Amino acid sequence: MWIFRVFSSVIFLTSIILSIPLAFDVGGRACGLAFSLALASFYFTYSILRLATPDKSRYRWVIIQIIGWLQWAVLPSLLIWSLNRFSVEPVNNGSWVERTFSGKRGDNSSVWQWIFGPDGLAETVTVGSWDKMLRWSTPVFQLCEGFCSLLVIQAAGQITRWLVNRSGRSDSWMIGLLVMSASIISSSVYFLWRVSQFPEIGNVDATLIGITITCAVFLCAWGIGSGKGNPVESSLLFAYVVLCLYQIFTDYQPSTTADPLPPPPQAPDFPPFPPIVMDSYTTLMQVLSVLPGTIHAGLNFIAAALSTITPSVIISLAYRLFVLYASTRIIPAVRESGARALSQEASLEDSDGAGQILGLLSWFSPSILIAVYTSLLMQHFASTSGESNGDWWTSQGGDTGGNLWRWINVAATMAMYMLELYLGKEDLDGGLTTHWKAD
């Protein structure tokens, strides 16, 4: 059954990743917010139902199975409903109080329409509150990402330190870890060079990048030189700083009009690939051309959805989910049973409060995923709102902020690591590996 669960999780993640940006792109800002709110509310109610009902109840099993199978129909239904209801943006882009209690409400024919009609009280309060909550939660998500990243970095450092000092093949582990650390640093330097080539990076941005990289290099050298860190920790910290810079600057686009491209060269008389490859390609194209129209429409839908997602959003989402999930395994491992807790998920039956809180949050992971992804999409649209083709975001009430808290996250993460180096002591075993056995 675990294969079915993995397949179901992959389908769920794919549907969420494709549908939410499509709602923003096709229906507008209000449509995307309404769709993500409807999805989050559905899965929040589903999680409450699973958490509140007894585990051995037959009615609970039947209801959960029905809702679990219905979710594949609920998601496209909510998307169609959101596009139908919220695809037309309101002309007045003031606050929800101004839109709800303005003089134009006198045109409504009944109280029901004033409350539940288009741009009514219920709509403006729910979607507006969801919008405000996502804006206010952006600093929380950013700082949590930095804190969890630091946990993962330190856990990796403790595990590698244990492998080098306590395992039977210390020399082999040391050489392998040094090669891995050098590879991480080299890759980070390459991507840092790529970041420096992004357009629209001015003198202030270059100064901030230089200060950030200088502080990161100093912390890495301090950790290795003092013996309180190791090359793995330093390389991962440097890589995370570069990743943050990539997230800050990757959405920049050139503001000037590019020079017209030269005409494409004429096709050569001989094919660029061997005849067997060209024949196979031609046969494949002929097979695809005779597919039913439904399959073509589905492929066009997937292509349209993928065109609305940038690599920066996908990378940020994947990394944020990874560190959040890893921290739910690392925190109980540090507090309780060391390595054994790495293979166990946190639950409400844990003895300590931290494990119970993490177990409670794991029940609402789908709603948290939707909120985190919507927040990342809003940050992306806010970063691109200064472009000539991105004014639709600000015209619908969206702000143009988003990078300030990313800079604060970088500074806070390095400050926490510096405090850890200053207050820490050089030891062979950390809190994660003190429970491990060495034969």
Secondary structure, DSSP 8 states (H G I E B T S, - for coil): -HHHHHHHHHHHHHHHHHHHHHHHHHH-HHHHHHHHHHHHHHHHHHHHHHHHS-TT-HHHHHHHHHHHHHHHHHHHHHHHHHHHHHSS--S--S-HHHHHSSGGGGG-SSHHHHHHSTT-HHHHHHHHHHHHHHHHHHHHHHHHHHHHHHHHHHHHHHHHHHHHHHSS-HHHHHHHHHHHHHHHHHHHHHHHHHHHTSTT--HHHHHHHHHHHHHHHHHHHHHHHHSSS-HHHHHHHHHHHHHHHHHHHTT----S------------SS-SS-HHHHHHHHHHHHHHHTS-HHHHHHHHHHHHHHHT--HHHHHHHHHHHHHHHHHHHHHHHHHTTTHHHHTS---TT-SSHHHHHHHHHHHTHHHHHHHHHHHHHHHHHHHTTTSTT-HHHHHTT--S--SHHHHHHHHHHHHHHHHHHHH----S--TTTTT----
